Every structure is written in C-alpha cells, then in structure tokens.
Amino acid sequence: YKAAEKIIDQIPKGSSDYEKVLFVHDYIIENTQYDHIGAILENKGMCHNIYGCLIEGEAVCIGYAEAFQLIMNMLDIESGVCTGSNHAWNYVKIDGEYYWIDTTWDDDDSGEPIHTYFLVTTDQLLRSRTFDTLQSYVPECTETESNYFVKNGGYFETYDEKEILGYVGENSDKEKCQIMFGSYEAYSEALNELIGKSKLTRADGVDDLRYVRTDEMFCLTLLLGGED
C-alpha cells in the first residue's frame, strides 16, 4: 500500500481519470520487468503478486494486473482482473464506460511503454485471447472514445497516406510512434504502401524502416529512435 501511495502521489494534480489510468499504466511498465524465468517455474514466487510488481520490480501478468487494480481502486476508479488463455489483464471504467487494458502486453521489455492494449474494446481484445469460464464479472466494452489512438490522433479508419505521414512526422522526435487502423483492409494497405513501398520514409524526421507489427490489433509500432 505504501508503494502504491507513492505512485499515486506522483500523479499530477487535477488529472482526469483517463490521465490517471495512463500515468499508472506507464509507471508500472517503466518500473517493472517481466519475469520470464518466474513464469515457467513450478513454485510460484513473488512475481505472481502485487509485491513482486510494486516492490521487487519483477512480475508476470497476474502481478501486473493485480497491481494495476489495487492502484485504480485506491483512486476510486472501478477496475477488475480477468483471465483467459493462460493470461491476466484488467478492465477499467472511465467516464461511465468500460474498457480493457493490458499492461503486460504493453511492456515490450524496452522500458518505454507502448499503448497497443490501452483502453480497447471487447471485439479488439478477443482477437488475441478467450475468457476463462469462471469470472466474477466480465463487462462488455464497446466504446472507443478513450482509446489511446483515438484520443491522440493515431487511429485511422481508412488508409489516408497524407494524414498518416503527417501524424508520424509530428511524432518523429519520439522513440516510438504507434498507429492503429479500423479494419484489416486499411491495415493491409498501410503495410503494402508504408512498408512494402517504403513510403514511411517520406514522413518528416523518418530515415529508416524499423517497425513492429501487431497484426491482431491492426497496429504498427514505428521505432524512430527519438532525438539525438
């Protein structure tokens, strides 16, 4: 609880619930290493609980998820843990609507968070997992207003080359820039044009084609390197 309180004390005053969720999501990822060895050991250690995540800085998915839930509940933001496909993640309620969030899968071991699974819908979530049968509560998440990409201009319903390159150029000073598409067709076209035809390098500040694909989320993570 003391560790959680220290995190809460760092949240800027006057933050909205969305901003609080984003801060906690990013903080957990920046300060926790996924314990790949602990995940396969028969004897479950601290990496499987909140202590491993918030105190020792090493955890597996259930440690990430329970730590996130604890902090949300201390902030009076409704949140819970769900499991399935040998994995654990969270739901969270913002502005009266439920969303899914997965801090573990947004940790790519680089120390800098990605936001592929930050406030997504049930339809998006079920592309990569199923729910265990026994759950205390499974909300139906259909809203997209607070999705990270929608909120920050990186979500594209269709492939619009000018808009996409403009967005990437505006974010070329960052280590990573992520873009998400509203359909597989738009995502496939983006892969063909941006990557296959090297059009991504036309964006201001982009010199090479380093990227990570997340096909089930129709998402591209561009590795830009940031400022020198």
C-alpha positions as CSV (number, residue, x, y, z in Angstrom):
1,Y,0.0,0.0,0.0
2,K,2.9,2.4,0.7
3,A,4.4,1.7,-2.7
4,A,1.0,2.3,-4.3
5,E,0.6,5.5,-2.4
6,K,4.0,6.8,-3.6
7,I,2.9,6.2,-7.2
8,I,-0.4,8.0,-6.6
9,D,1.4,10.9,-5.1
10,Q,3.3,11.4,-8.4
11,I,0.1,11.8,-10.4
12,P,-0.2,15.5,-11.4
13,K,-2.9,17.3,-9.5
14,G,-6.1,17.9,-11.4
15,S,-5.5,14.9,-13.7
16,S,-8.6,13.4,-15.3
17,D,-9.4,9.7,-14.8
18,Y,-8.0,9.0,-18.3
19,E,-4.8,10.7,-17.3
20,K,-4.6,8.8,-14.0
21,V,-5.0,5.5,-15.8
22,L,-2.4,6.5,-18.4
23,F,0.1,7.5,-15.7
24,V,-0.3,4.3,-13.7
25,H,-0.2,2.1,-16.9
26,D,3.1,3.8,-18.0
27,Y,4.6,3.8,-14.5
28,I,4.0,0.1,-13.9
29,I,5.6,-0.7,-17.3
30,E,8.6,1.6,-16.8
31,N,9.3,0.2,-13.4
32,T,8.6,-3.5,-13.8
33,Q,10.5,-6.2,-15.7
34,Y,8.5,-9.2,-16.9
35,D,9.9,-12.2,-15.1
36,H,10.3,-14.7,-17.9
37,I,12.0,-17.3,-15.7
38,G,9.4,-16.9,-12.9
39,A,6.7,-17.5,-15.4
40,I,7.8,-21.1,-16.1
41,L,8.8,-22.2,-12.6
42,E,6.5,-24.6,-10.8
43,N,6.9,-22.8,-7.4
44,K,5.1,-19.5,-7.7
45,G,7.2,-16.7,-6.2
46,M,6.6,-13.0,-5.6
47,C,6.4,-12.3,-9.3
48,H,2.9,-13.7,-9.3
49,N,1.6,-11.0,-7.0
50,I,1.4,-7.3,-6.3
51,Y,4.5,-7.3,-4.1
52,G,6.6,-8.6,-7.0
53,C,5.4,-5.8,-9.3
54,L,5.4,-2.8,-6.9
55,I,8.3,-3.7,-4.6
56,E,10.7,-6.0,-6.4
57,G,10.0,-4.7,-9.8
58,E,9.6,-8.1,-11.4
59,A,6.3,-9.7,-12.2
60,V,4.3,-11.9,-14.5
61,C,0.9,-10.9,-15.9
62,I,-1.1,-11.5,-12.7
63,G,1.3,-9.3,-10.8
64,Y,0.9,-6.5,-13.3
65,A,-2.9,-6.9,-13.4
66,E,-3.4,-7.0,-9.6
67,A,-1.1,-4.1,-9.0
68,F,-3.0,-2.0,-11.6
69,Q,-6.3,-3.0,-10.0
70,L,-5.1,-2.0,-6.5
71,I,-4.0,1.4,-7.5
72,M,-7.1,2.1,-9.5
73,N,-9.3,1.1,-6.6
74,M,-7.3,3.4,-4.3
75,L,-8.0,6.1,-6.8
76,D,-11.7,5.3,-6.7
77,I,-11.7,4.2,-10.3
78,E,-13.5,0.9,-10.9
79,S,-11.2,-1.9,-12.1
80,G,-11.0,-5.7,-12.0
81,V,-8.9,-8.6,-13.2
82,C,-9.9,-11.1,-15.8
83,T,-8.1,-14.2,-17.0
84,G,-8.0,-16.5,-20.0
85,S,-5.6,-18.1,-22.5
86,N,-3.1,-18.5,-19.6
87,H,-3.0,-14.7,-19.1
88,A,-4.4,-12.0,-16.9
89,W,-5.4,-8.4,-17.7
90,N,-7.8,-5.7,-16.5
91,Y,-11.0,-3.8,-17.2
92,V,-11.3,-0.2,-16.1
93,K,-14.3,2.2,-16.1
94,I,-13.7,5.8,-17.4
95,D,-16.4,8.4,-17.8
96,G,-19.1,5.8,-17.3
97,E,-17.8,3.3,-19.9
98,Y,-15.8,0.1,-19.6
99,Y,-12.5,-0.6,-21.4
100,W,-10.0,-3.4,-21.5
101,I,-6.3,-2.7,-20.7
102,D,-3.3,-5.0,-20.7
103,T,-0.2,-3.6,-19.0
104,T,1.8,-6.8,-19.5
105,W,1.3,-6.9,-23.3
106,D,2.1,-3.2,-23.5
107,D,5.5,-3.9,-21.9
108,D,7.9,-4.9,-24.7
109,D,10.9,-5.1,-22.4
110,S,12.4,-1.8,-23.7
111,G,11.5,0.2,-20.6
112,E,9.3,2.5,-22.6
113,P,5.6,1.6,-22.7
114,I,3.6,1.0,-25.8
115,H,-0.2,1.5,-25.9
116,T,-1.5,-1.2,-28.2
117,Y,-3.8,-2.5,-25.5
118,F,-4.6,0.7,-23.8
119,L,-8.4,1.0,-23.4
120,V,-9.6,-1.3,-26.1
121,T,-13.0,-2.9,-26.9
122,T,-14.1,-6.5,-26.4
123,D,-14.0,-7.1,-30.1
124,Q,-10.4,-6.0,-30.3
125,L,-9.5,-8.0,-27.2
126,L,-11.0,-11.2,-28.4
127,R,-8.7,-11.2,-31.4
128,S,-5.9,-12.4,-29.2
129,R,-7.5,-14.4,-26.3
130,T,-10.5,-16.0,-24.8
131,F,-12.0,-15.7,-21.3
132,D,-11.8,-18.4,-18.7
133,T,-15.3,-19.7,-17.9
134,L,-15.3,-18.7,-14.3
135,Q,-15.1,-14.9,-13.9
136,S,-16.7,-12.8,-11.2
137,Y,-17.5,-10.1,-13.8
138,V,-16.9,-9.6,-17.5
139,P,-18.0,-6.2,-18.8
140,E,-19.0,-5.6,-22.4
141,C,-16.6,-3.0,-23.7
142,T,-17.8,-1.3,-26.9
143,E,-16.8,2.4,-26.6
144,T,-13.7,3.8,-28.3
145,E,-13.7,7.4,-27.2
146,S,-10.9,6.9,-24.6
147,N,-8.8,4.5,-26.7
148,Y,-5.2,5.8,-26.7
149,F,-5.1,6.0,-30.5
150,V,-8.5,7.7,-30.9
151,K,-7.6,10.1,-28.1
152,N,-4.2,11.0,-29.6
153,G,-4.9,11.1,-33.3
154,G,-3.2,7.8,-34.2
155,Y,-6.3,5.9,-35.2
156,F,-7.2,5.7,-38.9
157,E,-10.4,4.1,-40.1
158,T,-9.1,4.0,-43.7
159,Y,-5.6,4.3,-45.2
160,D,-5.1,8.0,-45.7
161,E,-1.4,8.4,-46.7
162,K,-1.2,12.2,-46.2
163,E,-2.8,12.1,-42.8
164,I,-0.7,9.1,-41.6
165,L,2.6,10.6,-42.8
166,G,1.7,13.9,-41.2
167,Y,1.0,12.2,-37.9
168,V,4.2,10.2,-38.0
169,G,6.2,13.3,-38.8
170,E,4.7,15.2,-35.9
171,N,5.9,12.3,-33.6
172,S,9.2,11.6,-35.2
173,D,11.1,13.1,-32.2
174,K,9.8,10.2,-30.0
175,E,11.4,6.8,-29.5
176,K,8.2,5.1,-30.8
177,C,5.2,6.1,-32.8
178,Q,2.2,3.8,-33.0
179,I,-0.6,3.9,-35.5
180,M,-3.8,1.7,-35.5
181,F,-6.3,1.0,-38.2
182,G,-10.1,0.5,-38.1
183,S,-10.1,-2.6,-40.3
184,Y,-7.8,-5.3,-41.6
185,E,-8.2,-3.9,-45.1
186,A,-6.8,-0.5,-44.1
187,Y,-4.0,-2.1,-42.1
188,S,-3.1,-4.4,-45.0
189,E,-3.0,-1.4,-47.4
190,A,-0.8,0.5,-44.9
191,L,1.7,-2.4,-44.7
192,N,1.8,-2.6,-48.5
193,E,2.3,1.2,-49.0
194,L,4.2,2.3,-46.0
195,I,6.4,-0.7,-45.6
196,G,6.4,-2.5,-48.9
197,K,6.9,0.6,-50.9
198,S,9.0,2.4,-48.3
199,K,6.6,5.4,-48.2
200,L,7.1,5.7,-44.5
201,T,10.5,7.4,-45.1
202,R,8.6,10.3,-46.7
203,A,7.4,11.4,-43.3
204,D,9.4,14.3,-41.7
205,G,12.2,13.0,-39.5
206,V,12.0,9.4,-40.5
207,D,15.1,7.9,-42.1
208,D,14.6,4.1,-42.0
209,L,12.0,1.3,-41.8
210,R,12.2,-0.2,-38.3
211,Y,8.9,-1.3,-37.1
212,V,6.9,-4.0,-35.2
213,R,3.6,-5.4,-36.4
214,T,0.8,-6.4,-34.2
215,D,-1.5,-8.0,-36.8
216,E,-4.4,-8.9,-34.5
217,M,-4.7,-5.3,-33.4
218,F,-4.1,-3.8,-36.9
219,C,-1.3,-1.8,-35.3
220,L,2.2,-0.7,-36.4
221,T,4.8,0.4,-33.9
222,L,7.4,2.5,-35.6
223,L,10.9,2.5,-34.0
224,L,12.1,6.0,-34.6
225,G,14.9,6.4,-32.1
226,G,13.9,9.9,-30.9
227,E,16.1,12.9,-30.6
228,D,19.9,12.5,-30.7
